[in-house]
Amino acid sequence: MDSLDLDVLRTARLWRTEGRAVWLVTVLETWGSAPRSPGALLALRDDGLVTGSVSGGCVEDDLIERLRRHERVRRPTLLSYGVTREEAARFGLPCGGTLRLLQEPLQDIAWIDEVLARTAAHELVARVLDLASGEVRIEAAQRGEAFSIDAHTVRALFGPRWRLILIGAGQLSRAVAQMALMLDFEVWCCDPRDSYQPGWDMPGTHFSTEMPDDLVQRLELDAHSAIVALTHDPKLDDLALMEALRSPAFYVGALGSRRNTAARKERLALFDLSPEQIQRLHGPVGLHLGGRSPAEIAVSIVAEMIAVRHGTQVTLS
């Protein structure tokens, strides 16, 4: 579900449209401290060019060397690396680490078009590969599902990019946006205030002058979405937070002191929100790291988002 794997598919599709032969390599199973998780994807072009990864580099080198020796598979083929300590050392894997890979020729690219279109529409989909025939079908998937393999099929998940909506175009929002972009989030900033709009010049982000609650409704937040309110203005923050707390968004946060957060929760309770929905609000937003500058506060916000996304309980001494 890593959006970097979508980039691999885009590149592989481009290579095929240019008339090149392409093979996809997927991590099927790992044992020990393997560097990539099941489902990780690599594309290999007929001249040895590679995009994506399945290890720290040495396995990729061996795949390229196999290609140059004209070991070019014509059907889905299983490969294993690091079965012994000697092989693990040879391929740069941690001691005892093992990778089981699937290599397959990329022929029909129609399924890639479908995956890219549906994930762009914020759908979560599964690519189901028949190991005997090499045929592929795309079907809907549910959050919580995992990459799987059995004797006949491989089922790999592809999801939309993680998305972050920032309410307010101030200095702190800029710092949060920069860090979120580095983490491959799709970043939106919303601020209808005339005095803030000209100052937002963040490449790679979307900017909206809508009322924040209108934007939240229009984007239809899903479980890949997070929203952080940073304006200190209840007229802008509260209605957007109300919509977000009703949504499946994995993270909803708001800037403010403990007193202001308590007052905000009292205001939200006046609307049609359950206590459980209000309890989802992260406020004061971010982990308590002791930072005071916009960049330091941004680190705490992004760190908490990542912890929540992975279901990690963070304790600070």
N, C-alpha and C positions, 0 to 999 in steps of 0.2 A: 504494500500500500504506500510505499515510499514514492513521492512524486518524481524523484530522480529517475525511477524506473520508467516513468512516462516519457522522460527525456530520451531514454535509451530507445524506446519504441519509435519516437519521432525520428530519431537519427536513422534507425534501421529502415524505417519506411522510406526516407529520403534516398538512402543507398539503393534500395530495390527499384525505386522509380528512375534512378540513374542507370539501371541495367546491371548493377553489381550483384554478385552472389553474397548472401548474408546467412549467418548462423546465429541463433539465439542460444545462450547458455544460462540455465537457471539453477540456483542452489536448491537442491531437494531436501537434504538432511545434513545436519552437522553434529559432530560429537566433540567434546572437549571445548577449548576456547577458540572456536572458529571465528574468523573476522567478519563474516557476513551471515545474516540470518536467512532461513528458508524463504524462497521467493525472490531473493535478490537476483538481478538480471544483468546480463552482459550481451552485447551484440558484437560479432566478429565479421569483418568484411573480407572478401576473397584475397585482398592484398596484404592482410595482416593488421589493418587498422581496427582499433578496439574502442568501444564506448561502454561505460558502466564498469562494474567490477564484481568479482566473486570471491576475491581474496585480497591479500596485501600486495599482490603483484606477481609473485613467482608462478602461481597457477596460470595466470593470464599469459605469461611468457611461454609456458608449456603448450597452452592451447594454440598460440600463434605458431610455435614450432611444428606442431602436429599439422596445421594447415599448410605450412610450407613444405612438409613432407608428403603433401597430397592425401593426408588422412581426412578426407572430406565426407562426413556422414551424409547419407541420403534419406535417413529416417530417424526418428527420435532414438537417441543412444545414451545409455548411462555411463558415467565416468566416475571414478573414485580417486581421491588424492589423500595422501597422509595416512594410509592404512597401517604402516609400521612407523617406528620412531625414526628410522633412517629416511623414509619418504617424507615424514613430517618436517624433518630438518631440511631436506632437499628443497621442499616447496615453501619454506619459510613459515610454516604453520607452527603454532604453539605446540610444545611437546605433547604428543598423544592426540593432537587435533586431527579431525578427519572431515573431509568434504565429500559429499555425494552430489554429482552434478548431472543435469540433463542437457545434452546438446542436440539441436534440431535445425534442419534447414528452414529458412523463412521463404515461403513461396507465395501464398496468397496474403495480401496486405489489407484486405477488406476488413478483417477483424480488428486490425490496428485502428482503422478509421472509426470503427464503432466504439472501441474503448476510449479513444481520444474525445469523441463527440459526447459520449455519455458521462465521462468524468468531468468534462468542461461544464456540463449541466449539473454538476455536484451530485452525480450518482455514484454509488459504490457497486462495482461489477466484478464478476468472476470470469476468468478465462479458463475454460475447461478443454484440456488437450487429451485426445485419445492416443495413448501410447502406441497402439498397434498401427493405426492408419495415419496418424499425424493430423487428423482433422481437428478443427477448433470451433467451439461455439462460445458465445458470450451470453451470460445470464445475470440476472440481478443477484446481488449479495446483500447480506445484512451485517451491520456493525457488530463486532464481537466474533465474527467468523475468522478462521485462521487458514493459512496456506495448508493444503493437504494433498496427499498422494496415496493411491492404492495400487493394486496390481494392474489396473487398466487405465486410470486417468490421473492427471495432475490438475489441481484446481488452484489457480493463483489469483489473488485479489488485486484490483487496481481501484484506487479511490481518488477523490478530488484533493487538490492542495488544501492544507490547513489554511484557514482564513481568519484574519484578525480585523475587527472593526474598532477604530479609535474614535471616540467622541471628543472633539476639540482639537484645534490645530496649533497648540502651543509648543513650547520648547520641549516639554516632557514627551509629548506625542511624537515629535521628530526623533527623539532618542529611542523610544520604544519601536518606532517604525524601522529605523536602521537595523536594530538587532533582529527584529522579526523577519526582515528581508534576508538577512544572513542565514536564518533558519528555514528559509524557503517558504515562508508564509505568503499568501496573497493578502496584501495590506490595503485596507480602505480607511480613509480619514473623512470624517463628516463634521462640518462646521458652517452653519448658516450665517454667522456673524461677519459683516462686511469688513471689519477691522482685521480679521484673521486670515481671510481667504487669500489675499495677495502674497502672504508670507510662506505659503505651502508650495515648496518646489522640490519635492522628494521624488527623484526618478524611480520608476518601477512601482509606484503606488497609484491607487485610484483616489480621486477627491470628489466629494459631493457637497453641494450647498443645500441639500434637502434638510428638512427637520429630521433629527436623528431617528425618531420613532418611525417616520415614513421610510427611511432607508432600511431600517431593520426589518420592517414588514416586507419591503420589496425584495430584499436579498434572501428571505426565507431561511433563516439560520438553521443549520443542521448540526449534527454531532461533530463535524469537522470545523466548527466555527467558535470563535471567542470574541467577546466584546469588552472593552475597557472604557469607562467614562472618566474623562480627565478635565472637565471644564469648571468644576465647582459651582455650576449654575443648574439648580434643580429643574428649571424650565426646559433645559436641553437634556440633562442626564436622566431624570427620573422616568419620563415616558419611554425612552429608549430602553432603560433597564427593565422596566415593567414588561415590555415586549420580549426582551431577551430572556428573562427569567421564566417565561412561559414556553420558551422554545427548547429544543434539544441541545442548544449550545453547550459545549463542554466546559466553558469557563466564562463567568460574568463577574467583572470587578469594577470598583469605583474608588476614585481617589478621595481621601478625606480622613479626618481624625476619627478616633473612636467615638467621640461625642457626635460628630457630624454623621457618622455611619449609623449610629443608633437612631438619630433623628430621621435619616433617610428611610430606614426600615420601618419606622412608625408611619411615615408618609405612604410607603408602599403598601402597608397593611390596610390602608383606607380603600385600596383598589381590590379588584377581584383576584387576589393572589393568596395562595395557601401558605401557611407557615413554612412548609417544606420548600416551596418555591423561593420564598424570601430568604430562607437559610442558605440557599445556593450562592447568595451574593458574597463575593470575596471583598471584604472591606474591614479595616483599611487595606487597600490593594497591595499585593506584593509580600514577599517574605521579609521578615524583620532582620535586615542585614546591617542596620546602623548607618546606611548611606544617606547623604543629604543633597548631593548635586543631582541635576536631572539625569545624568548618565548613570549614576549609582542607583537611583530610584528605578530607572528603566531596567537595570539588571535584575532588581528584586522582583519586578512585575513579570518579566519574561521568564525568570527562573521558576516562579510559582506557576505560571501557565504550563511550562514544560512538565513540572512535577505532577500537576493535575491531569495533564494529557496522558501521562504514563501510569497514573494511579499510584504515585509514590508518596509515601508519608515522609515529609521533611521535618527533621528536628534539628534545631540549632542550639549549640551549647552556649 
